[in-house]
Amino acid sequence: MDKTLQRFGVSIEASLLQQFDALIQSKGYSNRSEAIRDLIRDELVEAQWQNTDGTAVGTITLVYNHHQREMSDKLTELQHHYHDRIISVLHVHLDAHNCLEVLVVKGPKTDIRAIADRIGSTKGVKHCKFVMTTSGQDL
């Protein structure tokens, strides 16, 4: 991939630019260029996910009450069923009742979405969030 930098101009309203500058400053960017590059990368990743073909990576984050009847067994069974797509699992005890799990997944996009949907629809899961990303090879 060509890493030669190219300059281009952008016309933008002053008030919108002020808001953007405040945002990127609060996020710690040292300049507009890097912030714009990150915005472009994010949109490119989103566009890649619109195409259901291909392999991708992501995370599935869920919160659940481990006292829910057979909850741990259901989640373990799902994770074993998709063992070839789940790379790693982080389990955290949030309090006496609630647990957080983060699953790192990799595989065909349709499979990864199906895993997130199955886990999210499991009775007892309080919240489930699927975050898609990319291997970064094309960015």
LUMMARBA-581822 format. One line per 2 residues: number of its first residue (from 1); their letters; for each residue x, y, z of N, C-alpha, C, O. Coordinates in Angstrom, 1 decimal. Each point is the difference from the previous one (the first is absolute). Layout:
<recs>
NUM) A) X:Y:Z:X:Y:Z:X:Y:Z:X:Y:Z  ...
</recs>
This chain:
<recs>
1) MD) 0.8:-1.2:0.0:-0.8:1.2:0.0:0.9:1.2:0.0:0.9:0.1:0.8  -1.2:0.9:-1.7:0.7:1.2:-0.1:-0.2:0.9:1.2:-1.1:0.4:0.4
3) KT) 2.2:0.0:0.3:-0.1:0.8:1.2:0.4:1.5:-0.3:0.3:0.7:0.9  -0.2:-0.3:-2.2:0.3:1.3:-0.4:-1.1:0.9:0.5:-1.2:-0.2:-0.3
5) LQ) 1.5:1.3:1.0:-1.0:0.9:0.5:-0.5:0.9:-1.2:0.8:0.5:-0.8  -2.1:-0.2:0.8:-0.6:0.9:-1.0:-0.7:1.1:0.7:-0.6:-0.2:1.0
7) RF) 0.8:1.4:-1.5:-0.8:1.2:0.6:-1.2:0.2:-0.8:-0.1:-0.2:-1.2  -1.0:0.6:1.9:-1.2:0.4:-0.7:-0.7:1.1:0.9:0.2:0.0:1.2
9) GV) -1.0:0.8:-1.8:-0.7:1.0:0.7:-1.5:-0.3:0.3:-0.6:-0.8:-0.7  0.2:1.3:1.8:-1.4:-0.2:0.4:-0.6:1.3:0.4:0.5:0.8:0.7
11) SI) -1.7:-0.5:-1.2:-0.8:1.2:0.3:-1.0:-0.4:1.1:-0.7:-1.0:-0.1  0.7:1.7:1.2:-0.9:-0.3:1.1:-0.4:1.3:0.8:0.8:0.9:0.1
13) EA) -2.0:-0.9:0.4:-0.5:1.1:0.7:0.8:0.2:1.3:0.5:-0.9:0.6  -0.3:2.2:-0.3:0.9:0.3:1.2:-0.5:-0.6:1.3:0.8:-0.5:0.7
15) SL) -2.1:0.5:-0.5:-0.6:-0.6:1.2:0.2:-1.5:0.1:0.3:-0.5:1.0  -0.4:-0.2:-2.2:0.2:-1.4:0.0:1.5:-0.3:0.3:0.3:-1.0:0.7
17) LQ) 0.6:1.8:-1.3:1.4:-0.2:0.2:0.4:0.2:1.5:0.8:-0.7:0.5  -1.4:1.7:0.1:0.2:0.3:1.4:-0.4:-1.2:0.9:0.7:-0.4:0.9
19) QF) -1.8:-0.2:-1.2:-0.5:-1.2:0.7:0.9:-1.1:-0.2:0.4:-0.8:0.9  0.1:0.6:-2.2:0.9:-1.1:-0.3:1.3:0.2:0.8:0.5:-1.0:0.6
21) DA) 0.1:2.2:-0.6:1.2:0.3:0.7:-0.1:-0.3:1.5:0.9:-0.6:0.6  -2.1:1.0:-0.1:-0.2:-0.3:1.5:0.0:-1.5:0.2:0.5:-0.5:1.0
23) LI) -1.2:-0.2:-1.9:-0.1:-1.5:0.2:1.3:-0.6:-0.1:0.4:-0.9:0.9  0.4:1.2:-1.9:1.3:-0.7:-0.2:1.0:0.4:1.1:0.8:-0.8:0.4
25) QS) -0.9:2.0:0.1:0.8:0.4:1.1:-0.3:-0.8:1.3:0.9:-0.5:0.7  -2.2:0.3:-0.5:-0.5:-0.8:1.2:0.5:-1.4:-0.1:0.1:-0.7:1.0
27) KG) 0.0:0.2:-2.2:0.5:-1.4:-0.2:1.5:-0.1:-0.1:0.5:-1.2:-0.1  0.2:2.3:0.1:1.4:-0.1:0.1:0.8:0.0:-1.4:1.2:-0.2:0.0
29) YS) -2.0:0.5:-1.0:0.7:0.1:-1.3:0.9:1.2:-0.1:-0.3:1.1:0.6  1.5:-1.3:-1.2:0.9:1.2:-0.1:-0.3:0.8:-1.2:0.5:1.1:-0.1
31) NR) -1.2:-1.6:-0.9:-0.4:0.7:-1.2:-1.2:-0.5:-0.7:-0.5:-1.1:0.3  -0.1:1.9:-1.1:-1.2:-0.4:-0.8:0.2:-1.1:-0.9:-0.9:-0.9:-0.2
33) SE) 2.1:0.8:-0.4:0.3:-1.0:-1.0:-0.2:-1.4:0.6:-0.6:-0.9:-0.6  1.2:0.6:1.7:-0.2:-1.3:0.6:-1.4:-0.3:0.4:-0.5:-1.1:-0.2
35) AI) -0.2:2.1:0.7:-1.4:-0.2:0.3:-0.9:-0.4:-1.2:-0.8:-0.8:0.0  1.1:1.5:-1.1:-0.7:-0.2:-1.3:0.4:-1.4:-0.5:-0.9:-0.7:-0.5
37) RD) 2.1:0.3:0.6:0.4:-1.3:-0.4:-0.7:-1.1:0.7:-0.5:-1.0:-0.5  0.3:1.2:1.9:-0.7:-1.0:0.8:-1.5:0.0:-0.4:-0.5:-1.1:-0.1
39) LI) -0.1:2.2:-0.2:-1.4:0.0:-0.4:-0.1:-0.7:-1.4:-1.0:-0.8:-0.1  1.9:1.0:-0.8:-0.1:-0.7:-1.2:0.2:-1.5:0.1:-0.7:-0.8:-0.5
41) RD) 1.7:0.4:1.4:0.2:-1.5:0.3:-1.3:-0.6:0.5:-0.4:-1.1:-0.4  -0.2:1.8:1.4:-1.2:-0.5:0.6:-1.1:-0.2:-1.1:-0.7:-1.0:0.1
43) EL) 0.5:1.9:-1.0:-1.0:-0.1:-1.0:0.4:-1.2:-1.0:-0.9:-0.7:-0.4  2.1:0.6:0.1:0.5:-1.1:-0.8:-0.3:-1.4:0.6:-0.5:-0.9:-0.7
45) VE) 0.7:0.8:2.0:-0.3:-1.3:0.7:-1.5:-0.2:0.0:-0.5:-1.1:-0.3  -0.3:2.1:0.5:-1.5:-0.1:0.0:-0.4:-0.5:-1.4:-0.8:-0.9:-0.2
47) AQ) 1.4:1.5:-0.9:-0.3:-0.4:-1.3:0.3:-1.5:-0.3:-0.7:-0.7:-0.7  1.9:0.3:1.2:0.4:-1.4:-0.1:-1.0:-0.9:0.6:-0.3:-1.1:-0.6
49) WQ) -0.3:1.5:1.7:-1.0:-0.9:0.7:-1.4:0.0:-0.7:-0.8:-0.9:0.2  0.6:1.9:-1.1:-1.3:0.0:-0.8:0.0:-1.2:-0.9:-1.0:-0.5:-0.4
51) NT) 2.2:0.1:-0.1:0.1:-1.1:-0.9:0.1:-1.3:0.9:0.9:0.0:0.9  -1.8:-0.9:-1.0:0.0:-1.1:0.9:1.1:-1.1:-0.4:0.2:-0.9:0.8
53) DG) 0.4:1.1:-1.9:1.1:-1.0:-0.4:1.2:0.3:0.8:0.3:1.1:0.4  0.5:-2.2:-0.2:1.3:0.2:0.5:0.1:-0.3:1.5:-0.9:-0.3:0.7
55) TA) 2.2:0.4:-0.2:0.3:-0.3:1.4:0.3:1.3:0.7:0.5:1.0:-0.6  -0.9:-1.0:1.9:0.2:1.3:0.8:0.2:-0.4:1.4:-0.1:-1.2:0.4
57) VG) 0.4:2.2:0.4:0.2:-0.2:1.4:-0.9:1.0:0.8:-0.5:1.0:-0.6  0.2:-1.3:1.9:-0.8:0.8:0.8:0.0:-0.4:1.4:0.7:-1.0:0.4
59) TI) -1.5:1.7:0.4:-0.2:-0.5:1.4:-1.5:0.0:0.3:-0.8:0.8:-0.5  0.4:-1.7:1.4:-1.3:0.0:0.5:0.1:0.2:1.5:0.7:-0.8:0.7
61) TL) -1.3:1.8:-0.2:0.0:0.3:1.4:-1.3:-0.2:0.6:-1.0:0.5:-0.5  0.9:-1.2:1.6:-1.3:-0.3:0.6:0.0:0.1:1.5:1.1:-0.2:0.6
63) VY) -2.2:0.6:0.0:-0.2:0.1:1.4:-1.2:-0.9:0.4:-1.0:0.0:-0.7  1.2:-0.9:1.7:-1.1:-0.8:0.3:0.1:-0.3:1.5:1.0:0.1:0.7
65) NH) -2.2:-0.6:-0.1:-0.1:-0.4:1.4:0.3:-1.5:0.0:-0.7:-0.8:-0.6  1.8:0.5:1.3:0.4:-1.4:0.0:-0.9:-0.9:0.8:0.1:-1.2:0.0
67) HQ) -1.0:1.8:0.8:-1.0:-0.7:0.8:-1.2:-0.5:-0.8:-0.7:-0.8:0.4  0.6:1.4:-1.6:-1.1:-0.4:-0.9:0.1:-1.5:-0.3:1.1:-0.5:-0.3
69) RE) -2.2:-0.2:0.4:0.0:-1.4:-0.1:0.7:-0.5:-1.3:-0.3:0.4:-1.1  1.3:-1.2:1.3:0.8:-0.7:-1.1:0.7:1.0:-0.9:0.4:-0.4:-1.1
71) MS) -0.2:1.6:1.6:0.6:1.1:-0.9:1.4:-0.4:-0.4:0.4:0.0:-1.2  0.4:-0.3:2.2:1.4:-0.4:-0.3:0.1:-1.2:-0.9:0.9:0.0:-0.9
73) DK) -1.7:-1.0:1.1:0.0:-1.2:-0.9:-0.4:0.4:-1.4:0.6:-0.5:-1.0  -1.6:1.4:0.8:-0.4:0.4:-1.3:1.1:0.7:-0.8:0.3:-0.3:-1.1
75) LT) 0.4:1.2:1.8:1.0:0.8:-0.6:1.2:-0.9:-0.3:0.7:0.1:-1.1  -0.3:-1.0:2.0:1.1:-0.9:-0.3:-0.3:-0.9:-1.1:0.8:-0.3:-0.9
77) EL) -2.1:-0.2:0.8:-0.4:-0.8:-1.2:0.1:0.7:-1.3:0.5:-0.5:-1.0  -0.9:1.8:1.0:0.1:0.8:-1.2:1.5:0.2:-0.4:0.3:-0.1:-1.2
79) QH) 0.5:0.4:2.2:1.4:0.2:-0.3:0.7:-1.2:-0.5:0.9:0.0:-0.9  -1.3:-1.2:1.4:0.6:-1.2:-0.5:-0.5:-0.3:-1.4:0.8:-0.5:-0.8
81) HY) -2.1:0.8:0.5:-0.5:-0.2:-1.3:0.7:0.8:-1.1:0.3:-0.5:-1.1  0.1:1.7:1.5:0.8:0.9:-0.9:1.4:0.1:0.3:0.7:1.0:-0.3
83) HD) -0.1:-2.1:0.8:1.4:0.0:0.5:1.0:0.4:-1.2:1.1:0.5:0.3  -1.5:-0.8:-1.5:0.9:0.3:-1.1:-0.1:1.5:-0.4:0.8:0.4:-0.8
85) RI) -1.7:0.4:1.3:-0.2:1.4:-0.3:0.4:0.9:1.2:0.3:1.2:-0.2  -0.3:-1.8:1.4:0.3:0.8:1.2:1.4:-0.2:0.3:0.5:-1.1:0.3
87) IS) 0.3:2.2:-0.4:1.5:-0.1:0.2:0.3:0.0:1.5:0.9:-0.7:0.5  -1.6:1.6:0.3:0.3:0.2:1.4:-1.2:0.5:0.7:-0.9:0.6:-0.6
89) VL) 0.9:-0.9:1.9:-1.1:0.5:0.8:0.5:0.6:1.3:0.9:-0.6:0.7  -1.3:1.8:-0.3:0.3:0.6:1.2:-1.2:0.0:0.9:-1.1:0.4:-0.4
91) HV) 1.2:-0.9:1.6:-1.1:-0.1:1.0:0.3:0.8:1.2:1.1:-0.1:0.6  -2.0:1.1:-0.2:0.2:0.8:1.1:-1.2:0.0:0.9:-1.1:0.1:-0.5
93) HL) 1.3:-0.3:1.8:-1.1:0.1:1.0:-0.2:1.5:0.4:0.9:0.6:0.6  -2.0:-0.1:-1.0:-0.3:1.5:0.3:-0.4:0.2:1.4:0.4:1.0:0.6
95) DA) -1.2:-1.9:-0.1:-0.5:0.1:1.4:-0.5:-1.4:0.4:0.4:-1.0:-0.7  -1.2:0.9:1.7:-0.4:-1.3:0.5:-0.9:-0.7:-0.9:-0.3:-1.2:0.1
97) HN) -0.3:1.9:-1.1:-1.0:-0.6:-0.9:0.3:0.1:-1.5:-0.4:-0.9:-0.7  1.1:1.9:0.3:0.2:0.3:-1.4:1.4:-0.3:-0.5:1.0:0.2:0.7
99) CL) -0.9:-0.7:-1.9:1.3:-0.3:-0.6:0.0:0.7:-1.4:-1.0:0.3:-0.6  2.3:0.0:0.2:0.2:0.6:-1.3:0.9:-1.0:-0.7:1.0:-0.5:0.5
101) EV) -1.3:0.3:-1.8:0.8:-0.8:-0.8:0.3:0.7:-1.3:-0.9:0.7:-0.6  2.1:-0.8:0.1:0.4:0.5:-1.3:0.6:-1.1:-0.8:0.9:-0.7:0.4
103) LV) -1.5:0.4:-1.6:0.4:-1.0:-0.9:0.6:0.6:-1.2:-0.5:0.9:-0.6  1.7:-1.4:0.3:0.7:0.5:-1.2:-0.3:-1.1:-1.1:0.2:-1.2:0.2
105) VK) -0.8:1.7:-1.3:-0.5:-0.9:-1.0:0.7:0.3:-1.4:0.4:1.1:-0.3  -0.2:-2.2:-0.4:0.6:0.2:-1.4:-0.6:-1.1:-0.9:-0.1:-1.2:0.4
107) GP) -0.2:1.6:-1.6:-0.6:-1.0:-0.9:-0.8:0.7:-1.1:0.0:1.2:-0.1  -0.8:-2.0:-0.6:-0.9:0.6:-1.0:-1.0:1.0:0.7:-0.5:-0.3:1.1
109) KT) 0.3:1.4:-1.8:-0.8:1.1:0.6:-1.4:-0.6:0.4:-0.5:0.4:1.1  -0.1:-1.2:-1.9:-1.3:-0.5:0.3:0.0:-0.9:1.3:-0.9:0.1:0.8
111) DI) 2.0:-0.8:-0.6:0.1:-0.9:1.2:0.1:0.9:1.2:-0.6:-0.3:1.0  1.5:1.3:-1.1:0.2:0.9:1.2:-1.3:0.7:0.4:-0.3:0.1:1.2
113) RA) -0.4:0.4:-2.2:-1.3:0.7:0.3:-1.0:-1.0:0.7:-0.7:0.3:0.9  0.7:-1.6:-1.4:-0.9:-1.0:0.5:0.4:-0.3:1.5:-0.9:-0.2:0.8
115) IA) 2.2:0.1:-0.5:0.4:-0.2:1.3:-0.5:1.1:1.0:-0.6:-0.2:1.0  0.8:1.5:-1.5:-0.4:1.1:0.8:-1.5:0.0:0.2:-0.5:0.3:1.1
117) DR) -0.3:-0.6:-2.1:-1.4:-0.1:0.1:-0.5:-1.1:1.0:-0.9:0.2:0.8  1.5:-1.4:-0.9:-0.3:-1.1:0.8:0.3:0.3:1.5:-0.9:-0.2:0.9
119) IG) 2.0:0.8:-0.6:0.4:0.3:1.3:-0.9:1.1:0.6:-0.5:0.0:1.1  0.3:1.1:-1.9:-0.8:1.1:0.4:-1.5:-0.4:0.3:-0.6:0.6:0.8
121) ST) 0.1:-1.6:-1.5:-1.4:-0.4:0.2:-0.2:-1.1:1.1:-1.1:-0.4:0.2  2.2:0.0:0.4:-0.1:-1.0:1.1:-0.6:0.6:1.2:0.3:1.1:0.5
123) KG) -1.3:-1.7:0.0:-0.8:0.4:1.1:1.0:0.2:1.2:0.7:-0.9:0.4  -0.7:2.1:0.2:0.8:0.3:1.2:1.2:0.9:-0.4:0.6:0.6:0.9
125) VK) -0.4:-0.4:-2.2:1.1:1.0:-0.4:-0.7:1.3:0.1:-1.0:0.3:-0.6  1.6:0.6:1.5:-0.6:1.3:0.2:0.4:1.0:-1.1:-0.8:0.9:-0.4
127) HC) 2.0:-1.0:-0.1:0.5:0.8:-1.1:1.0:-0.7:-0.8:0.9:-0.7:0.5  -1.0:0.9:-1.8:1.0:-0.6:-0.9:0.3:1.0:-1.1:-0.9:0.5:-0.6
129) KF) 2.2:-0.3:0.4:0.4:0.9:-1.1:1.1:-0.6:-0.8:1.0:-0.6:0.5  -1.3:0.6:-1.8:0.9:-0.5:-1.0:0.8:1.2:-0.6:-0.6:0.9:-0.5
131) VM) 1.9:-1.0:0.5:0.9:1.0:-0.6:0.8:-0.6:-1.1:0.8:-0.9:0.2  -1.0:1.3:-1.4:0.7:-0.5:-1.1:1.3:0.9:-0.3:0.0:1.2:0.3
133) TT) 1.0:-1.9:-0.7:1.2:0.8:-0.4:0.6:-0.7:-1.2:-0.6:-0.8:-0.7  1.9:1.1:0.5:0.7:-0.6:-1.2:1.3:-0.5:0.4:0.6:0.4:1.1
135) SG) 0.0:-1.2:-1.9:1.4:-0.4:0.3:1.0:1.1:-0.3:1.1:-0.1:0.5  -1.5:1.1:-1.1:0.8:1.2:-0.3:0.9:-0.2:-1.2:0.8:1.0:-0.3
137) QD) -0.9:-2.1:-0.4:0.9:-0.2:-1.1:-0.2:1.0:-1.2:0.9:0.4:-0.6  -2.1:0.0:0.4:-0.4:0.9:-1.1:0.0:1.5:0.4:-0.4:0.8:-0.8
139) L) 0.8:-0.5:2.0:-0.1:1.4:0.4:1.3:0.7:0.1:0.1:1.2:0.3
</recs>
